[in-house]
Amino acid sequence: MAHLGLVTLVVRDYDEAIDFYCGVLGFELLQDTRLDGPKRWVVVAPPGARETAVLLARAASGAQERRVGDQTGGRVGWFLYTDAFTRDHARLRAAGVEFEEPPRREPYGTVAVFRDLYGNRWDLIQLAGQGS
């Protein structure tokens, strides 16, 4: 196996999710293909990402709808890597992203937790020794 290709993020609505991930976080829309009925194949990724992308999957049942925003039981579930933490932290804040905490230094790097539009927790992280 070469790499992890996609991770699924269950969302309430395709278009609002695209607006957030592309318009606010700055991801690129890689695919938006209509399937049967209201179903779409929507894939987004940070600019330049070569391996892993996010499949935005609209909740299709009551059980899935209840998981929107809490897919990892309150834990950080996604890790958005940067090589310029200060720049990207400031850009995300200016775009309206709310961070739960100020940036902090850990042995592995600089990190701050934010929530997406549904409440899922993400780390913005710059690994120690990488970037500026």
Backbone bond lengths (Angstrom), bond angles and torsions (degrees), N, CA, C in turn:
res aa  C-N    CA-C-N  psi(-1)  N-CA   C-N-CA  omega(-1)  CA-C   N-CA-C  phi
1 M - - - 1.449 - - 1.524 109.19 -
2 A 1.317 115.83 132.52 1.458 120.59 -173.25 1.525 114.20 -88.40
3 H 1.337 117.13 -42.39 1.464 120.25 -177.68 1.530 109.90 -169.98
4 L 1.322 114.73 168.15 1.459 122.10 175.39 1.523 107.11 -85.31
5 G 1.322 117.68 121.46 1.460 121.48 -174.04 1.513 114.65 -86.38
6 L 1.327 117.97 -53.03 1.460 122.42 -176.62 1.524 110.51 -133.73
7 V 1.319 115.43 147.65 1.459 121.57 165.94 1.524 106.47 -121.94
8 T 1.314 116.74 142.52 1.460 121.50 -176.95 1.512 110.89 -93.83
9 L 1.306 115.52 136.69 1.449 123.13 173.60 1.527 106.69 -123.21
10 V 1.323 117.57 115.28 1.457 121.56 -179.32 1.524 108.23 -77.99
11 V 1.334 115.27 127.06 1.464 121.66 -174.99 1.523 110.27 -123.45
12 R 1.311 115.81 163.60 1.456 121.73 179.64 1.529 111.14 -80.06
13 D 1.345 116.08 -37.77 1.461 120.91 -174.27 1.530 108.32 -150.22
14 Y 1.318 116.73 133.51 1.465 120.15 -178.44 1.526 112.32 -58.85
15 D 1.326 116.43 -50.98 1.462 119.31 -172.34 1.527 112.69 -67.05
16 E 1.340 118.49 -40.16 1.460 118.72 177.91 1.528 110.61 -67.34
17 A 1.323 116.99 -33.41 1.460 120.03 177.44 1.528 110.51 -68.31
18 I 1.326 117.86 -43.39 1.468 121.12 176.36 1.523 109.99 -59.86
19 D 1.330 116.84 -44.43 1.471 120.50 179.22 1.520 111.23 -57.37
20 F 1.337 117.41 -42.77 1.459 120.25 -179.08 1.522 111.67 -71.63
21 Y 1.316 116.37 -54.30 1.463 119.11 -173.89 1.529 112.34 -67.18
22 C 1.324 117.48 -35.92 1.466 119.81 179.46 1.532 111.61 -90.33
23 G 1.309 116.76 -46.77 1.462 120.04 -176.30 1.510 114.89 -75.16
24 V 1.324 117.67 -35.49 1.466 121.31 -177.01 1.531 111.38 -98.12
25 L 1.333 116.87 -53.51 1.465 119.13 -178.18 1.528 112.45 -77.69
26 G 1.331 117.21 -20.30 1.453 120.04 178.26 1.514 114.60 88.10
27 F 1.344 117.65 15.67 1.454 120.79 176.67 1.522 109.59 -68.50
28 E 1.321 115.57 163.90 1.454 121.99 174.65 1.522 109.51 -100.92
29 L 1.318 116.26 141.95 1.462 121.76 174.21 1.522 107.02 -83.67
30 L 1.332 117.06 109.96 1.462 121.76 -177.30 1.519 112.56 -88.67
31 Q 1.335 116.22 -36.72 1.466 120.57 -179.76 1.524 109.15 -148.64
32 D 1.312 115.89 142.68 1.464 122.40 171.02 1.527 105.78 -148.94
33 T 1.321 114.95 89.80 1.460 122.02 -174.05 1.519 109.60 -114.77
34 R 1.316 116.79 127.44 1.470 121.18 176.13 1.519 109.39 -71.67
35 L 1.326 115.37 135.55 1.458 121.83 175.55 1.519 107.29 -113.88
36 D 1.307 118.35 -149.15 1.465 121.49 179.15 1.521 111.44 -70.75
37 G 1.339 116.17 138.57 1.458 121.54 176.32 1.514 111.59 56.08
38 P 1.337 116.12 -132.99 1.466 119.26 -177.93 1.535 113.31 -82.94
39 K 1.311 117.17 -1.16 1.457 121.43 -174.50 1.529 111.51 -76.18
40 R 1.362 114.94 138.78 1.458 121.82 177.26 1.524 109.36 -134.02
41 W 1.319 115.56 155.82 1.465 122.60 174.14 1.523 105.18 -105.04
42 V 1.343 116.05 101.20 1.465 121.41 -174.71 1.519 108.50 -117.50
43 V 1.337 115.47 120.20 1.457 121.64 -177.75 1.526 108.90 -124.57
44 V 1.337 115.97 129.59 1.461 122.63 177.56 1.527 108.61 -128.01
45 A 1.326 115.47 157.76 1.464 120.09 178.02 1.521 109.24 -159.22
46 P 1.324 116.68 155.14 1.462 119.08 173.16 1.529 109.74 -59.53
47 P 1.319 117.70 149.14 1.465 119.94 179.52 1.534 110.62 -55.47
48 G 1.317 115.41 132.81 1.451 120.46 177.41 1.516 115.22 83.17
49 A 1.324 118.27 -4.44 1.470 120.15 178.85 1.526 108.57 -60.86
50 R 1.317 115.72 134.37 1.462 119.04 -176.25 1.516 113.55 -107.89
51 E 1.299 117.53 -22.61 1.460 118.61 -174.33 1.513 113.07 -116.76
52 T 1.310 118.26 -67.16 1.454 120.97 -172.59 1.522 111.33 -94.12
53 A 1.340 115.55 136.21 1.453 122.84 175.79 1.527 107.65 -132.45
54 V 1.325 115.50 173.54 1.461 121.75 -178.05 1.519 109.46 -111.77
55 L 1.330 115.65 126.24 1.455 121.85 173.30 1.522 107.25 -91.51
56 L 1.323 116.97 116.64 1.459 121.85 177.07 1.522 107.42 -86.81
57 A 1.318 116.69 112.26 1.460 122.23 -175.00 1.527 109.22 -115.29
58 R 1.324 116.38 116.04 1.469 120.43 -179.83 1.522 109.75 -67.41
59 A 1.317 115.70 133.81 1.464 120.98 177.69 1.520 109.30 -56.60
60 A 1.340 115.76 131.14 1.464 120.76 -175.32 1.523 112.89 -115.99
61 S 1.327 117.19 3.66 1.467 120.13 179.07 1.529 108.37 -150.13
62 G 1.305 115.15 166.70 1.466 119.38 177.20 1.514 112.41 -59.84
63 A 1.318 116.94 -40.17 1.469 120.64 179.25 1.523 110.39 -63.22
64 Q 1.323 117.44 -41.56 1.467 119.89 178.38 1.520 111.08 -68.54
65 E 1.314 117.50 -40.44 1.471 120.66 178.55 1.529 111.23 -59.14
66 R 1.320 117.03 -37.18 1.467 120.66 179.52 1.523 112.10 -68.34
67 R 1.311 118.33 -21.21 1.468 122.51 -179.88 1.530 112.66 -88.88
68 V 1.315 118.61 -15.23 1.461 120.67 -179.91 1.527 108.17 -57.48
69 G 1.302 115.95 124.59 1.464 121.20 178.97 1.509 114.39 89.63
70 D 1.324 117.79 -7.88 1.466 120.40 -178.95 1.526 109.81 -145.31
71 Q 1.304 115.48 50.05 1.457 119.71 -175.89 1.517 113.37 -77.08
72 T 1.333 116.82 -14.13 1.464 119.71 -177.55 1.525 111.71 -122.05
73 G 1.328 116.79 21.96 1.461 119.94 176.76 1.510 114.17 63.47
74 G 1.328 117.25 30.48 1.455 121.58 178.20 1.523 114.32 91.30
75 R 1.311 118.03 -6.39 1.467 121.51 177.59 1.528 110.01 -81.56
76 V 1.315 116.20 158.40 1.461 119.47 170.06 1.526 106.77 -64.99
77 G 1.316 116.08 128.67 1.461 119.63 -176.19 1.510 113.94 -113.59
78 W 1.340 117.76 -16.00 1.457 121.56 -175.93 1.515 108.86 -135.52
79 F 1.313 115.27 144.10 1.455 122.19 -174.41 1.524 108.12 -126.48
80 L 1.316 115.78 111.12 1.454 122.24 -177.49 1.525 107.61 -99.29
81 Y 1.332 115.86 107.95 1.459 121.94 -176.24 1.524 110.95 -84.10
82 T 1.326 115.15 144.38 1.448 122.48 177.20 1.518 109.67 -137.39
83 D 1.318 116.02 155.35 1.460 119.62 172.97 1.525 110.54 -106.20
84 A 1.348 116.91 4.56 1.466 122.69 178.44 1.535 107.94 -145.61
85 F 1.322 115.96 77.12 1.457 121.32 -173.20 1.527 112.08 -56.13
86 T 1.320 117.51 -51.18 1.464 120.80 -175.44 1.519 110.97 -58.41
87 R 1.321 117.23 -45.12 1.467 121.86 179.10 1.525 111.31 -60.83
88 D 1.334 116.57 -50.63 1.458 119.75 -175.13 1.526 112.39 -71.97
89 H 1.307 117.35 -34.96 1.469 120.95 175.73 1.531 109.52 -61.12
90 A 1.330 116.70 -46.58 1.469 120.73 179.52 1.525 111.00 -64.33
91 R 1.332 117.71 -41.45 1.469 120.82 -179.93 1.519 111.18 -63.65
92 L 1.332 116.98 -43.66 1.459 120.27 179.89 1.528 111.19 -66.01
93 R 1.324 117.12 -41.83 1.475 119.55 177.33 1.522 110.75 -61.32
94 A 1.337 116.89 -42.26 1.464 120.83 179.45 1.527 111.27 -64.60
95 A 1.334 116.86 -28.13 1.468 121.56 179.07 1.528 112.26 -83.20
96 G 1.334 116.90 -1.90 1.462 120.67 176.63 1.513 115.70 101.66
97 V 1.325 118.36 4.25 1.464 120.64 177.87 1.523 108.43 -70.90
98 E 1.323 115.57 131.35 1.462 120.16 179.12 1.516 109.88 -99.98
99 F 1.328 115.23 121.01 1.450 121.42 177.09 1.513 109.47 -90.21
100 E 1.321 116.74 143.91 1.469 122.23 -179.79 1.514 112.19 -77.41
101 E 1.308 116.81 -16.86 1.459 121.46 -171.00 1.512 109.25 -155.55
102 P 1.321 116.81 160.71 1.464 118.43 170.79 1.527 109.21 -73.14
103 P 1.323 117.39 159.40 1.463 119.39 177.37 1.525 110.69 -56.90
104 R 1.333 115.09 144.66 1.458 119.98 178.34 1.523 109.38 -135.39
105 R 1.311 114.86 151.07 1.463 120.57 177.70 1.521 108.84 -97.21
106 E 1.312 113.91 131.07 1.460 122.39 176.05 1.524 107.29 -121.77
107 P 1.331 118.17 165.88 1.465 118.96 178.92 1.537 113.02 -56.65
108 Y 1.323 117.11 -28.35 1.467 121.16 -178.01 1.524 113.08 -89.67
109 G 1.350 118.83 -12.57 1.452 120.22 178.93 1.513 113.44 153.55
110 T 1.328 115.48 -166.36 1.466 123.07 178.24 1.516 107.85 -99.81
111 V 1.343 116.13 134.94 1.460 119.93 -172.85 1.520 110.64 -147.07
112 A 1.330 115.74 150.41 1.460 122.94 169.49 1.526 107.42 -148.76
113 V 1.320 115.49 140.03 1.466 121.74 -178.23 1.529 109.39 -93.06
114 F 1.333 115.16 134.04 1.461 120.73 172.38 1.518 109.07 -131.67
115 R 1.327 115.61 166.09 1.459 121.62 177.15 1.520 109.44 -113.37
116 D 1.331 115.18 144.01 1.462 118.74 175.56 1.528 109.23 -80.37
117 L 1.314 117.57 -173.66 1.461 120.61 -175.74 1.524 113.24 -63.78
118 Y 1.328 117.97 -17.85 1.461 120.96 -179.18 1.526 112.92 -100.25
119 G 1.323 116.73 -12.31 1.460 120.44 -178.80 1.519 113.98 107.57
120 N 1.335 117.91 -2.05 1.459 120.28 175.53 1.523 109.00 -63.69
121 R 1.322 116.28 140.59 1.466 121.33 -178.26 1.526 111.17 -92.24
122 W 1.323 115.04 133.42 1.465 124.58 -179.57 1.524 108.54 -126.38
123 D 1.328 116.56 149.23 1.462 122.13 167.32 1.512 108.57 -101.57
124 L 1.326 117.23 131.16 1.455 121.71 161.96 1.509 103.57 -93.40
125 I 1.320 118.14 123.27 1.451 120.51 -171.20 1.527 112.13 -141.15
126 Q 1.313 113.67 137.04 1.464 121.04 169.77 1.515 106.81 -117.70
127 L 1.315 116.20 116.91 1.453 120.80 -178.00 1.528 110.64 -65.47
128 A 1.303 115.93 146.00 1.462 121.99 178.96 1.519 110.06 -55.63
129 G 1.308 116.84 134.38 1.450 121.78 177.36 1.513 115.26 81.46
130 Q 1.337 117.63 4.95 1.467 120.11 -179.29 1.517 109.90 -116.35
131 G 1.302 116.48 137.06 1.465 121.69 174.36 1.498 113.06 72.27
132 S 1.354 112.77 -164.26 1.472 119.39 -176.79 1.500 111.74 -105.67
